[in-house]
Amino acid sequence: MKIYGSTISPFVRKAVVFAEEKGLAVELVPTAPGDTSPAFRAISPFGQIPALVDGDYTLADSTAIVTYLEAKHAEPALIPADPQARGRVIWFDELADTIVFGVGRAMLFNRVVGPLFRGGAGDAAVADAAERDQWPAILAYVNGAIGGRAFLVGDTLTLADIAIASAFGSALHACAPVDAAAYPDLARYLDAMLARPAFATRLAGERAFIQRAREKVSA
Ligand SMILES: N[C@@H](CCC(=O)N[C@@H](CS)C(=O)NCC(=O)O)C(=O)O
């Protein structure tokens, strides 16, 4: 199974980690967002990453991909069958994609992606405003949602955790670490989640990639 993209994107990381937590082997095919090659556009019509190739089946969009993988590989269940639990898991998936990474994107694109990978300066004021004015409400909400528990929904890992930790993983490439004094439950939760091998391996590679780009730009 191949997933096209870069795991600096939370959407790609979500799909890759979800597959790996199911014990599936994933080949990550490095692909930039917006790639215009006809081969990529054939599997992702609007150029967004991630896109999946599984045999002769192709699919774009992280939530479509994880929904397909859950239906095809039932165990371990990462999207619960119980109606209320499933609704809550999809709430966190949506929260991660839109609200958490909505703010994360302003920091990541203006501080990392633009300056290091797109040859532009990035708008530091936009990133600063996002971190100052919008990020604290997100930290406070997820800190309260996790409380003293290990997982966001139920007592096992679900898509909720994978999506939320993925969105934070991308944002944290571009902002201050979570303040453990102010948000103790969130800090503990993210430490545990991002230490899972599927996350830790990808994040270490991403940090090294970003560091190499920083050194290249400042040389
Ligand atoms: N809803 C999509 C969002 C994917 C997305 O926005 N990916 C970004 C990278 S973080 C992208 O490919 N942007 C390129 C573009 O829109 O041209 C998903 O969940 O996969």
The ligand as a MOL file (V3000), in Angstrom:
LIG
                    3D

  0  0  0     0  0            999 V3000
M  V30 BEGIN CTAB
M  V30 COUNTS 20 19 0 0 0
M  V30 BEGIN ATOM
M  V30 1 N -9.3450 17.3490 3.6070 0
M  V30 2 C -8.0240 16.9710 3.1220 0
M  V30 3 C -7.0700 18.1370 3.3380 0
M  V30 4 C -5.6940 17.8450 2.7400 0
M  V30 5 C -4.8670 19.1020 2.6110 0
M  V30 6 O -5.3450 20.2450 2.7920 0
M  V30 7 N -3.5900 18.9060 2.2850 0
M  V30 8 C -2.7290 20.0470 2.0250 0
M  V30 9 C -1.3640 19.8630 2.6670 0
M  V30 10 S -1.4030 20.0710 4.4270 0
M  V30 11 C -2.5210 20.1320 0.5270 0
M  V30 12 O -2.3100 19.1340 -0.1090 0
M  V30 13 N -2.5740 21.3510 -0.0250 0
M  V30 14 C -2.2500 21.5350 -1.4210 0
M  V30 15 C -3.2570 22.2790 -2.1760 0
M  V30 16 O -4.3660 22.4890 -1.6450 0
M  V30 17 O -2.9490 22.6330 -3.3140 0
M  V30 18 C -7.5720 15.7210 3.8670 0
M  V30 19 O -8.0580 15.4440 4.9600 0
M  V30 20 O -6.7390 14.9710 3.3190 0
M  V30 END ATOM
M  V30 BEGIN BOND
M  V30 1 1 1 2
M  V30 2 1 2 3
M  V30 3 1 2 18
M  V30 4 1 3 4
M  V30 5 1 4 5
M  V30 6 2 5 6
M  V30 7 1 5 7
M  V30 8 1 7 8
M  V30 9 1 8 9
M  V30 10 1 8 11
M  V30 11 1 9 10
M  V30 12 2 11 12
M  V30 13 1 11 13
M  V30 14 1 13 14
M  V30 15 1 14 15
M  V30 16 2 15 16
M  V30 17 1 15 17
M  V30 18 2 18 19
M  V30 19 1 18 20
M  V30 END BOND
M  V30 END CTAB
M  END
